[in-house]
Amino acid sequence: MIGRFSVCLLVVIGAACHPSPSTPPAPALLEVSLPDLSGMDAPVQKQVRERFAAMQQTVARPGATDTERGQAYGGIGMVLHAGEYFDAAEPAYLNAQRLMPREPRWPYFLAHLHKSRGNIAGSISAFKRVLEIAPDDLATLIWLGRTYLDQGVADEAEPLFARARQLAPREPAVLAGLGQSALARRDYGDAVSALEEALSIDASLASIHSPLAMAYRGLGDTAKAEAHLKQWRNTDVLVPDPFRQELDLSLDSGLSYELRGVRALEQRDFKAAAEYFQKGVDITPGTTMLGRSLRHKMGTARYLNGDIQGAVKWFEETIRLAPEGGLDQTAAKAHYSLGVLMASSGRSADAIRHLSAAVRFSPSYVEAHIALGDALRRAGRVAASMEPYQEALRVSPTAADARFGYGMALVRLGRYREARDWFADAASRHADRPDFQHALARVLAAAPDDQVRDAPRAQTIVEGLLVSQQTLDLGETLAMALAEQGKFADAVTIQRDVLEAARQAGFAKDAARMAVNLQRYERRQPCRQPWANDDVVHSPGPPVEPGLIAPGDSGSRVQPVQKVQ
């Protein structure tokens, strides 16, 4: 008898026990069970139970073909997968695969299921099986290529992207993969060609600017490298993927609407995103984590549509529905978003209040700890800023922004010896972050502590950085180092150049600050202040424009866009 919540191995008795030589043995099937669905909304639970019952009927029906049973198993696997019940979905997919060995959907969904659980080897194996069945499946070529790139195996990735380009020569996801493969083997010319073509097709793919900057730097074109790096944002290059869309649409649930809304956000269709999130809100109580997540994303969509008041309303609604105490990720993200918005409008006290609440609701929220440290430091509460920076580093020792903020707090407190050693250590830990070397050079060039300054070392560091990037800040630092060594004529020449460049670029505030140091050098006086009090690293307000989505706030299978939360 078929159990209420499980389908056991079907054993065909009689003739199947003594098959003729020409009759292949029936595939061995796995037990498929419904997991605990209590975490789902009632309408979604009803959908899942109805589909499970339909699957049971199909599997138990005498005369059902392998294809019919395979579709039934695969269908319930998709429903469970869409609900993020990965363990329960896997045996259903495996059964479907055994019953329908030439159907590419089942190994394809298994590949993504394995990837969601961190089983990279299993994901690669399943993607390969898809290509054995459907060698020209574009989405599989891209996903498998990306997986190889993530594992540092560019030689395996490049042929996949090359095959994909034959199928879709103007697909940005394919061109981005080809560019990153070329970059990995240091063929900078091919990398630039592919990545520039991808951007020419879709200029909104801001994440491509980072590998493109690296490629230009490899070619020695530092001006273009810096220009592209300034345009970088953490956006996803979407893969044309009908199977994944089918999976996302397999349930009319709050989660599926959330995923659809996030995908619309990434396509920059903010109106459609708000509509999807609204549908999710309509069927998902705000007392649930998913319900609050949908309301938070509704605020994000409003923000991106330019409706700041609407965004604030939805963020505040998320907070209102959250538990008053304890841990709650949705409340943390809503407070983070409000904190970023408050900081961007110069409301430091409100920003600090919301960011403090964000880390209270989620003590491991690294980005919130960093933002709180920045808000406190820029509001003049420098000593207080050190604790959130330290907490961020405790949770994530590789959090470079927290390490940088802590170093700047040491500078602001006049603890220059500690700042020198801190930045020197940070520069060795984060060789990919030249801002640490630059900060060290500033301290060495202009710290008021005679025991800290080392102008020749500062000059060596800056000249090394200038090989790969040429910025006004570096020019200022080089002038500081030269003035400290008594080379005032050279310092004046460089300072005048950067001052004129700042004026031409319309940076009036920076130009005014630079003029003060120029006057010092003209009077043959060195600088004794690494950063002016009104420098952007110290001044109130966020150091960069607020982003779009809170870190990690983009659903289970879609990458985040950026930062407001």
RORORO-938094 format. One record per residue (C-alpha): x, y, z; residue in three letters. Coordinates in steps of 0.05 Angstrom, whole numbers, plus 5000, padded with zeros to 4 digits. Layout:
ATOM  X  Y  Z  ala
...
//
This chain:
ATOM  5000  5000  5000  met
ATOM  5025  5070  4984  ile
ATOM  5040  5107  5049  gly
ATOM  5005  5172  5064  arg
ATOM  5066  5214  5055  phe
ATOM  5114  5168  5017  ser
ATOM  5120  5128  4955  val
ATOM  5160  5065  4966  cys
ATOM  5198  5023  4916  leu
ATOM  5149  4993  4867  leu
ATOM  5161  4919  4859  val
ATOM  5127  4888  4800  val
ATOM  5107  4817  4818  ile
ATOM  5095  4759  4771  gly
ATOM  5122  4765  4701  ala
ATOM  5171  4818  4722  ala
ATOM  5202  4768  4770  cys
ATOM  5222  4725  4710  his
ATOM  5236  4773  4654  pro
ATOM  5251  4747  4585  ser
ATOM  5322  4760  4559  pro
ATOM  5296  4817  4516  ser
ATOM  5261  4853  4573  thr
ATOM  5306  4904  4609  pro
ATOM  5301  4904  4685  pro
ATOM  5256  4958  4715  ala
ATOM  5296  5017  4743  pro
ATOM  5305  5014  4819  ala
ATOM  5269  5073  4849  leu
ATOM  5281  5112  4913  leu
ATOM  5231  5130  4967  glu
ATOM  5203  5200  4960  val
ATOM  5172  5232  5022  ser
ATOM  5142  5298  5039  leu
ATOM  5183  5338  5089  pro
ATOM  5153  5379  5145  asp
ATOM  5115  5433  5108  leu
ATOM  5094  5473  5170  ser
ATOM  5141  5530  5150  gly
ATOM  5102  5542  5086  met
ATOM  5041  5586  5080  asp
ATOM  4975  5548  5080  ala
ATOM  4959  5560  5006  pro
ATOM  5028  5535  4986  val
ATOM  5023  5474  5031  gln
ATOM  4957  5457  4997  lys
ATOM  4991  5462  4928  gln
ATOM  5048  5416  4949  val
ATOM  5002  5364  4981  arg
ATOM  4956  5363  4920  glu
ATOM  5014  5353  4873  arg
ATOM  5044  5299  4917  phe
ATOM  4978  5262  4918  ala
ATOM  4974  5268  4842  ala
ATOM  5044  5240  4836  met
ATOM  5025  5181  4881  gln
ATOM  4965  5165  4837  gln
ATOM  5005  5167  4774  thr
ATOM  5061  5123  4801  val
ATOM  5011  5072  4829  ala
ATOM  4967  5070  4767  arg
ATOM  4972  5003  4730  pro
ATOM  4999  5012  4660  gly
ATOM  5032  5079  4674  ala
ATOM  5091  5088  4627  thr
ATOM  5161  5105  4649  asp
ATOM  5153  5174  4618  thr
ATOM  5089  5186  4657  glu
ATOM  5120  5164  4722  arg
ATOM  5183  5202  4708  gly
ATOM  5144  5266  4695  gln
ATOM  5106  5255  4760  ala
ATOM  5170  5246  4801  tyr
ATOM  5204  5304  4766  gly
ATOM  5144  5349  4777  gly
ATOM  5142  5338  4852  ile
ATOM  5218  5345  4854  gly
ATOM  5211  5414  4823  met
ATOM  5158  5435  4872  val
ATOM  5201  5413  4931  leu
ATOM  5263  5445  4900  his
ATOM  5226  5511  4890  ala
ATOM  5206  5508  4963  gly
ATOM  5280  5497  4981  glu
ATOM  5268  5427  5008  tyr
ATOM  5331  5402  4974  phe
ATOM  5339  5336  5010  asp
ATOM  5267  5316  4994  ala
ATOM  5273  5337  4921  ala
ATOM  5336  5297  4906  glu
ATOM  5307  5226  4906  pro
ATOM  5248  5251  4864  ala
ATOM  5296  5278  4811  tyr
ATOM  5338  5215  4813  leu
ATOM  5276  5173  4801  asn
ATOM  5255  5217  4743  ala
ATOM  5325  5212  4714  gln
ATOM  5325  5136  4718  arg
ATOM  5256  5132  4686  leu
ATOM  5271  5184  4632  met
ATOM  5347  5179  4619  pro
ATOM  5344  5222  4556  arg
ATOM  5308  5281  4589  glu
ATOM  5358  5338  4604  pro
ATOM  5315  5374  4655  arg
ATOM  5326  5325  4712  trp
ATOM  5402  5324  4713  pro
ATOM  5399  5400  4701  tyr
ATOM  5357  5411  4763  phe
ATOM  5401  5363  4802  leu
ATOM  5462  5404  4782  ala
ATOM  5432  5467  4812  his
ATOM  5407  5429  4873  leu
ATOM  5477  5403  4886  his
ATOM  5505  5473  4876  lys
ATOM  5456  5502  4926  ser
ATOM  5481  5452  4978  arg
ATOM  5555  5466  4963  gly
ATOM  5567  5399  4928  asn
ATOM  5609  5426  4870  ile
ATOM  5633  5358  4846  ala
ATOM  5562  5333  4843  gly
ATOM  5540  5396  4806  ser
ATOM  5595  5389  4754  ile
ATOM  5578  5315  4743  ser
ATOM  5504  5331  4733  ala
ATOM  5518  5388  4685  phe
ATOM  5563  5342  4644  lys
ATOM  5506  5292  4640  arg
ATOM  5461  5346  4613  val
ATOM  5511  5360  4558  leu
ATOM  5515  5286  4540  glu
ATOM  5440  5289  4527  ile
ATOM  5436  5360  4499  ala
ATOM  5506  5383  4476  pro
ATOM  5480  5451  4454  asp
ATOM  5442  5470  4517  asp
ATOM  5464  5543  4524  leu
ATOM  5448  5552  4598  ala
ATOM  5486  5489  4617  thr
ATOM  5547  5510  4578  leu
ATOM  5548  5577  4614  ile
ATOM  5534  5549  4684  trp
ATOM  5586  5494  4677  leu
ATOM  5636  5544  4650  gly
ATOM  5624  5591  4709  arg
ATOM  5631  5533  4757  thr
ATOM  5699  5516  4728  tyr
ATOM  5720  5590  4731  leu
ATOM  5699  5593  4805  asp
ATOM  5743  5532  4817  gln
ATOM  5802  5565  4781  gly
ATOM  5800  5516  4723  val
ATOM  5798  5564  4664  ala
ATOM  5824  5512  4615  asp
ATOM  5760  5472  4625  glu
ATOM  5716  5534  4623  ala
ATOM  5740  5566  4559  glu
ATOM  5719  5511  4509  pro
ATOM  5649  5513  4540  leu
ATOM  5642  5588  4529  phe
ATOM  5671  5581  4459  ala
ATOM  5618  5529  4442  arg
ATOM  5565  5574  4473  ala
ATOM  5588  5633  4430  arg
ATOM  5575  5592  4367  gln
ATOM  5503  5584  4391  leu
ATOM  5493  5655  4418  ala
ATOM  5547  5702  4392  pro
ATOM  5517  5764  4424  arg
ATOM  5497  5736  4491  glu
ATOM  5530  5779  4546  pro
ATOM  5536  5720  4595  ala
ATOM  5575  5682  4542  val
ATOM  5621  5741  4526  leu
ATOM  5633  5754  4600  ala
ATOM  5653  5681  4609  gly
ATOM  5700  5684  4550  leu
ATOM  5731  5749  4576  gly
ATOM  5742  5721  4646  gln
ATOM  5772  5657  4616  ser
ATOM  5821  5698  4575  ala
ATOM  5837  5741  4636  leu
ATOM  5853  5678  4676  ala
ATOM  5905  5657  4625  arg
ATOM  5931  5728  4620  arg
ATOM  5910  5740  4549  asp
ATOM  5891  5811  4565  tyr
ATOM  5876  5831  4493  gly
ATOM  5824  5776  4483  asp
ATOM  5795  5792  4552  ala
ATOM  5786  5865  4535  val
ATOM  5755  5848  4468  ser
ATOM  5702  5801  4497  ala
ATOM  5686  5843  4558  leu
ATOM  5680  5908  4519  glu
ATOM  5633  5873  4470  glu
ATOM  5590  5849  4528  ala
ATOM  5584  5920  4554  leu
ATOM  5569  5947  4485  ser
ATOM  5509  5901  4483  ile
ATOM  5485  5916  4554  asp
ATOM  5517  5976  4589  ala
ATOM  5479  5961  4654  ser
ATOM  5524  5900  4669  leu
ATOM  5566  5939  4718  ala
ATOM  5601  5878  4748  ser
ATOM  5639  5869  4682  ile
ATOM  5677  5933  4695  his
ATOM  5720  5898  4748  ser
ATOM  5751  5843  4704  pro
ATOM  5755  5894  4648  leu
ATOM  5796  5940  4693  ala
ATOM  5842  5881  4709  met
ATOM  5850  5866  4635  ala
ATOM  5868  5939  4619  tyr
ATOM  5916  5940  4677  arg
ATOM  5949  5878  4648  gly
ATOM  5957  5916  4582  leu
ATOM  5989  5974  4620  gly
ATOM  5931  6022  4605  asp
ATOM  5922  6048  4676  thr
ATOM  5876  6105  4656  ala
ATOM  5824  6059  4626  lys
ATOM  5833  6010  4684  ala
ATOM  5817  6064  4735  glu
ATOM  5758  6090  4694  ala
ATOM  5726  6021  4692  his
ATOM  5740  6006  4765  leu
ATOM  5701  6068  4785  lys
ATOM  5640  6043  4747  gln
ATOM  5639  5974  4781  trp
ATOM  5577  5951  4819  arg
ATOM  5561  5882  4844  asn
ATOM  5508  5863  4792  thr
ATOM  5495  5795  4762  asp
ATOM  5502  5777  4689  val
ATOM  5439  5738  4678  leu
ATOM  5438  5671  4642  val
ATOM  5383  5657  4591  pro
ATOM  5354  5598  4627  asp
ATOM  5284  5571  4610  pro
ATOM  5292  5511  4656  phe
ATOM  5306  5555  4716  arg
ATOM  5247  5599  4699  gln
ATOM  5204  5537  4696  glu
ATOM  5230  5517  4765  leu
ATOM  5216  5586  4795  asp
ATOM  5145  5585  4767  leu
ATOM  5129  5515  4792  ser
ATOM  5096  5543  4855  leu
ATOM  5052  5604  4863  asp
ATOM  5083  5621  4929  ser
ATOM  5113  5679  4965  gly
ATOM  5181  5651  4951  leu
ATOM  5169  5644  4877  ser
ATOM  5143  5715  4873  tyr
ATOM  5205  5738  4912  glu
ATOM  5250  5703  4862  leu
ATOM  5213  5733  4803  arg
ATOM  5217  5801  4834  gly
ATOM  5291  5796  4847  val
ATOM  5302  5774  4775  arg
ATOM  5262  5835  4752  ala
ATOM  5306  5879  4796  leu
ATOM  5368  5851  4763  glu
ATOM  5337  5866  4695  gln
ATOM  5325  5936  4722  arg
ATOM  5250  5929  4711  asp
ATOM  5233  5960  4778  phe
ATOM  5159  5967  4763  lys
ATOM  5152  5893  4749  ala
ATOM  5193  5877  4811  ala
ATOM  5146  5917  4855  ala
ATOM  5086  5881  4824  glu
ATOM  5116  5812  4839  tyr
ATOM  5134  5831  4910  phe
ATOM  5063  5858  4920  gln
ATOM  5034  5792  4898  lys
ATOM  5080  5757  4948  gly
ATOM  5060  5805  5003  val
ATOM  4986  5793  4988  asp
ATOM  4992  5718  5003  ile
ATOM  5047  5717  5055  thr
ATOM  5034  5741  5127  pro
ATOM  5083  5793  5153  gly
ATOM  5091  5752  5216  thr
ATOM  5134  5703  5176  thr
ATOM  5207  5713  5156  met
ATOM  5189  5707  5083  leu
ATOM  5132  5757  5091  gly
ATOM  5179  5808  5121  arg
ATOM  5232  5793  5068  ser
ATOM  5181  5808  5014  leu
ATOM  5161  5874  5048  arg
ATOM  5234  5893  5053  his
ATOM  5245  5879  4980  lys
ATOM  5183  5920  4965  met
ATOM  5219  5978  4998  gly
ATOM  5280  5964  4955  thr
ATOM  5237  5965  4891  ala
ATOM  5206  6031  4913  arg
ATOM  5274  6061  4926  tyr
ATOM  5298  6040  4857  leu
ATOM  5236  6071  4827  asn
ATOM  5255  6137  4859  gly
ATOM  5201  6133  4912  asp
ATOM  5242  6146  4974  ile
ATOM  5182  6158  5019  gln
ATOM  5150  6093  4995  gly
ATOM  5215  6057  5008  ala
ATOM  5219  6084  5079  val
ATOM  5147  6063  5091  lys
ATOM  5160  5991  5071  trp
ATOM  5225  5987  5110  phe
ATOM  5189  6013  5172  glu
ATOM  5132  5964  5160  glu
ATOM  5183  5907  5159  thr
ATOM  5211  5931  5226  ile
ATOM  5141  5939  5256  arg
ATOM  5124  5867  5240  leu
ATOM  5190  5838  5266  ala
ATOM  5197  5809  5336  pro
ATOM  5215  5862  5387  glu
ATOM  5273  5822  5413  gly
ATOM  5317  5764  5393  gly
ATOM  5348  5753  5324  leu
ATOM  5314  5770  5259  asp
ATOM  5350  5778  5193  gln
ATOM  5294  5816  5159  thr
ATOM  5291  5868  5214  ala
ATOM  5367  5874  5210  ala
ATOM  5365  5887  5136  lys
ATOM  5308  5937  5141  ala
ATOM  5346  5976  5195  his
ATOM  5409  5972  5152  tyr
ATOM  5371  6000  5092  ser
ATOM  5343  6057  5133  leu
ATOM  5412  6070  5163  gly
ATOM  5443  6077  5094  val
ATOM  5387  6123  5072  leu
ATOM  5394  6166  5134  met
ATOM  5470  6170  5126  ala
ATOM  5462  6190  5053  ser
ATOM  5419  6249  5073  ser
ATOM  5466  6271  5129  gly
ATOM  5422  6248  5186  arg
ATOM  5478  6217  5226  ser
ATOM  5440  6206  5291  ala
ATOM  5384  6168  5256  asp
ATOM  5434  6128  5215  ala
ATOM  5471  6107  5278  ile
ATOM  5405  6088  5312  arg
ATOM  5383  6043  5255  his
ATOM  5451  6012  5243  leu
ATOM  5457  5997  5318  ser
ATOM  5390  5961  5314  ala
ATOM  5414  5923  5252  ala
ATOM  5472  5892  5290  val
ATOM  5428  5879  5350  arg
ATOM  5380  5838  5307  phe
ATOM  5437  5803  5270  ser
ATOM  5503  5803  5309  pro
ATOM  5539  5769  5252  ser
ATOM  5518  5821  5201  tyr
ATOM  5587  5843  5178  val
ATOM  5564  5898  5130  glu
ATOM  5521  5929  5184  ala
ATOM  5579  5930  5234  his
ATOM  5623  5964  5182  ile
ATOM  5569  6015  5165  ala
ATOM  5558  6030  5238  leu
ATOM  5632  6040  5249  gly
ATOM  5635  6087  5189  asp
ATOM  5574  6126  5213  ala
ATOM  5603  6135  5283  leu
ATOM  5672  6154  5258  arg
ATOM  5645  6205  5209  arg
ATOM  5600  6234  5263  ala
ATOM  5661  6247  5306  gly
ATOM  5649  6189  5354  arg
ATOM  5715  6158  5334  val
ATOM  5730  6118  5397  ala
ATOM  5661  6087  5394  ala
ATOM  5671  6067  5321  ser
ATOM  5727  6019  5338  met
ATOM  5682  5967  5371  glu
ATOM  5638  5953  5310  pro
ATOM  5700  5950  5266  tyr
ATOM  5731  5899  5313  gln
ATOM  5666  5859  5316  glu
ATOM  5663  5857  5240  ala
ATOM  5734  5830  5239  leu
ATOM  5718  5779  5292  arg
ATOM  5661  5753  5250  val
ATOM  5699  5758  5185  ser
ATOM  5775  5767  5191  pro
ATOM  5778  5780  5116  thr
ATOM  5731  5841  5119  ala
ATOM  5779  5891  5087  ala
ATOM  5732  5951  5095  asp
ATOM  5728  5940  5170  ala
ATOM  5804  5936  5173  arg
ATOM  5810  6001  5134  phe
ATOM  5758  6037  5177  gly
ATOM  5794  6015  5241  tyr
ATOM  5860  6042  5214  gly
ATOM  5828  6109  5198  met
ATOM  5800  6111  5268  ala
ATOM  5870  6103  5295  leu
ATOM  5892  6161  5251  val
ATOM  5834  6204  5274  arg
ATOM  5852  6190  5347  leu
ATOM  5924  6210  5334  gly
ATOM  5951  6140  5348  arg
ATOM  5999  6144  5289  tyr
ATOM  6047  6089  5309  arg
ATOM  5991  6039  5315  glu
ATOM  5961  6064  5250  ala
ATOM  6028  6055  5214  arg
ATOM  6034  5983  5239  asp
ATOM  5961  5969  5226  trp
ATOM  5963  5992  5154  phe
ATOM  6028  5955  5141  ala
ATOM  5997  5890  5166  asp
ATOM  5933  5903  5127  ala
ATOM  5973  5915  5063  ala
ATOM  6005  5847  5070  ser
ATOM  5938  5813  5085  arg
ATOM  5902  5847  5027  his
ATOM  5952  5852  4970  ala
ATOM  5894  5864  4923  asp
ATOM  5874  5928  4959  arg
ATOM  5923  5985  4942  pro
ATOM  5885  6032  4988  asp
ATOM  5921  6000  5048  phe
ATOM  5990  6014  5018  gln
ATOM  5967  6084  5001  his
ATOM  5943  6096  5072  ala
ATOM  6009  6071  5099  leu
ATOM  6046  6118  5052  ala
ATOM  6005  6177  5077  arg
ATOM  6021  6162  5149  val
ATOM  6095  6153  5134  leu
ATOM  6096  6218  5095  ala
ATOM  6058  6266  5140  ala
ATOM  6046  6238  5210  ala
ATOM  6061  6291  5263  pro
ATOM  6100  6238  5303  asp
ATOM  6174  6243  5285  asp
ATOM  6183  6169  5303  gln
ATOM  6131  6148  5251  val
ATOM  6151  6188  5189  arg
ATOM  6194  6154  5136  asp
ATOM  6188  6196  5074  ala
ATOM  6235  6155  5029  pro
ATOM  6194  6092  5043  arg
ATOM  6129  6131  5030  ala
ATOM  6157  6155  4963  gln
ATOM  6176  6084  4943  thr
ATOM  6106  6059  4959  ile
ATOM  6072  6114  4921  val
ATOM  6116  6108  4860  glu
ATOM  6101  6033  4859  gly
ATOM  6026  6047  4861  leu
ATOM  6031  6100  4806  leu
ATOM  6055  6046  4758  val
ATOM  5986  6015  4757  ser
ATOM  5941  6074  4776  gln
ATOM  5946  6150  4772  gln
ATOM  5899  6187  4817  thr
ATOM  5897  6256  4849  leu
ATOM  5903  6225  4918  asp
ATOM  5968  6190  4900  leu
ATOM  5995  6255  4870  gly
ATOM  5980  6290  4936  glu
ATOM  6015  6236  4975  thr
ATOM  6076  6238  4931  leu
ATOM  6080  6314  4942  ala
ATOM  6076  6302  5017  met
ATOM  6134  6252  5015  ala
ATOM  6177  6299  4972  leu
ATOM  6164  6359  5017  ala
ATOM  6182  6317  5079  glu
ATOM  6249  6304  5045  gln
ATOM  6260  6378  5031  gly
ATOM  6247  6371  4957  lys
ATOM  6199  6430  4958  phe
ATOM  6206  6450  4884  ala
ATOM  6184  6381  4862  asp
ATOM  6129  6380  4914  ala
ATOM  6103  6447  4889  val
ATOM  6103  6424  4817  thr
ATOM  6064  6360  4832  ile
ATOM  6016  6395  4880  gln
ATOM  6000  6448  4828  arg
ATOM  5986  6394  4776  asp
ATOM  5937  6356  4820  val
ATOM  5905  6422  4842  leu
ATOM  5893  6443  4770  glu
ATOM  5866  6374  4753  ala
ATOM  5818  6378  4812  ala
ATOM  5793  6446  4789  arg
ATOM  5783  6423  4718  gln
ATOM  5743  6363  4743  ala
ATOM  5698  6408  4784  gly
ATOM  5723  6383  4852  phe
ATOM  5720  6451  4886  ala
ATOM  5724  6425  4957  lys
ATOM  5784  6381  4942  asp
ATOM  5817  6438  4905  ala
ATOM  5810  6484  4965  ala
ATOM  5842  6432  5010  arg
ATOM  5899  6421  4960  met
ATOM  5912  6496  4957  ala
ATOM  5928  6496  5032  val
ATOM  5983  6445  5023  asn
ATOM  6009  6481  4961  leu
ATOM  6018  6544  5002  gln
ATOM  6057  6503  5054  arg
ATOM  6105  6476  5003  tyr
ATOM  6114  6544  4972  glu
ATOM  6135  6568  5042  arg
ATOM  6182  6508  5045  arg
ATOM  6141  6475  5100  gln
ATOM  6124  6401  5101  pro
ATOM  6054  6374  5114  cys
ATOM  6041  6347  5183  arg
ATOM  5970  6322  5173  gln
ATOM  5960  6259  5131  pro
ATOM  5886  6274  5118  trp
ATOM  5852  6341  5128  ala
ATOM  5793  6341  5176  asn
ATOM  5745  6353  5118  asp
ATOM  5774  6298  5075  asp
ATOM  5722  6249  5049  val
ATOM  5750  6193  5092  val
ATOM  5732  6233  5155  his
ATOM  5673  6276  5134  ser
ATOM  5600  6261  5152  pro
ATOM  5558  6223  5102  gly
ATOM  5570  6158  5066  pro
ATOM  5636  6150  5029  pro
ATOM  5599  6124  4967  val
ATOM  5529  6129  4939  glu
ATOM  5483  6079  4972  pro
ATOM  5471  6017  4932  gly
ATOM  5410  5977  4915  leu
ATOM  5399  5915  4956  ile
ATOM  5423  5894  5024  ala
ATOM  5481  5844  5021  pro
ATOM  5452  5774  5015  gly
ATOM  5381  5800  5005  asp
ATOM  5364  5773  4937  ser
ATOM  5331  5705  4945  gly
ATOM  5360  5636  4945  ser
ATOM  5384  5629  4874  arg
ATOM  5397  5699  4848  val
ATOM  5458  5742  4862  gln
ATOM  5450  5809  4898  pro
ATOM  5452  5874  4860  val
ATOM  5486  5918  4912  gln
ATOM  5479  5951  4978  lys
ATOM  5419  5989  5008  val
ATOM  5386  5925  5035  gln
//
